[in-house]
Amino acid sequence: MEQTKKYFRGVLNELKKVHWPNRREVIVYTSVVVVAVLVVAAVIWVFDSLLSRILQLIIR
């Protein structure tokens, strides 16, 4: 039981050292991630569409 208490005390001490982002940082970082995901999704969609059409032309 003492080991468990020691572990959680250590966890709390480490959490006090963490730099937590403020609201503006969270919004900016989230926006960057959303835009990056949308760009990657669009690129994948374009390649998928092109390859599907090429494959249809080959099969016919």
Rosetta constraint file for C-alpha pairs under 8 A:
AtomPair CA 1 CA 5 HARMONIC 6.53 0.50
AtomPair CA 2 CA 6 HARMONIC 6.18 0.50
AtomPair CA 3 CA 7 HARMONIC 6.09 0.50
AtomPair CA 4 CA 8 HARMONIC 6.32 0.50
AtomPair CA 5 CA 9 HARMONIC 6.13 0.50
AtomPair CA 6 CA 10 HARMONIC 6.24 0.50
AtomPair CA 7 CA 11 HARMONIC 6.28 0.50
AtomPair CA 8 CA 12 HARMONIC 6.15 0.50
AtomPair CA 9 CA 13 HARMONIC 6.20 0.50
AtomPair CA 10 CA 14 HARMONIC 6.22 0.50
AtomPair CA 11 CA 15 HARMONIC 6.20 0.50
AtomPair CA 12 CA 16 HARMONIC 6.36 0.50
AtomPair CA 13 CA 17 HARMONIC 6.89 0.50
AtomPair CA 14 CA 18 HARMONIC 6.81 0.50
AtomPair CA 21 CA 25 HARMONIC 5.68 0.50
AtomPair CA 21 CA 26 HARMONIC 6.19 0.50
AtomPair CA 22 CA 26 HARMONIC 6.35 0.50
AtomPair CA 23 CA 27 HARMONIC 6.28 0.50
AtomPair CA 24 CA 28 HARMONIC 6.17 0.50
AtomPair CA 25 CA 29 HARMONIC 5.99 0.50
AtomPair CA 26 CA 30 HARMONIC 5.89 0.50
AtomPair CA 27 CA 31 HARMONIC 6.04 0.50
AtomPair CA 28 CA 32 HARMONIC 6.26 0.50
AtomPair CA 29 CA 33 HARMONIC 6.31 0.50
AtomPair CA 30 CA 34 HARMONIC 6.15 0.50
AtomPair CA 31 CA 35 HARMONIC 6.10 0.50
AtomPair CA 32 CA 36 HARMONIC 6.08 0.50
AtomPair CA 33 CA 37 HARMONIC 6.10 0.50
AtomPair CA 34 CA 38 HARMONIC 6.19 0.50
AtomPair CA 35 CA 39 HARMONIC 6.15 0.50
AtomPair CA 36 CA 40 HARMONIC 6.19 0.50
AtomPair CA 37 CA 41 HARMONIC 6.01 0.50
AtomPair CA 38 CA 42 HARMONIC 6.06 0.50
AtomPair CA 39 CA 43 HARMONIC 6.24 0.50
AtomPair CA 40 CA 44 HARMONIC 6.18 0.50
AtomPair CA 41 CA 45 HARMONIC 6.06 0.50
AtomPair CA 42 CA 46 HARMONIC 6.15 0.50
AtomPair CA 43 CA 47 HARMONIC 6.27 0.50
AtomPair CA 44 CA 48 HARMONIC 5.97 0.50
AtomPair CA 45 CA 49 HARMONIC 6.04 0.50
AtomPair CA 46 CA 50 HARMONIC 6.15 0.50
AtomPair CA 47 CA 51 HARMONIC 6.01 0.50
AtomPair CA 48 CA 52 HARMONIC 6.00 0.50
AtomPair CA 49 CA 53 HARMONIC 6.27 0.50
AtomPair CA 50 CA 54 HARMONIC 6.19 0.50
AtomPair CA 51 CA 55 HARMONIC 6.00 0.50
AtomPair CA 52 CA 56 HARMONIC 6.15 0.50
AtomPair CA 53 CA 57 HARMONIC 6.25 0.50
AtomPair CA 54 CA 58 HARMONIC 6.30 0.50
AtomPair CA 55 CA 59 HARMONIC 6.11 0.50
AtomPair CA 56 CA 60 HARMONIC 6.21 0.50
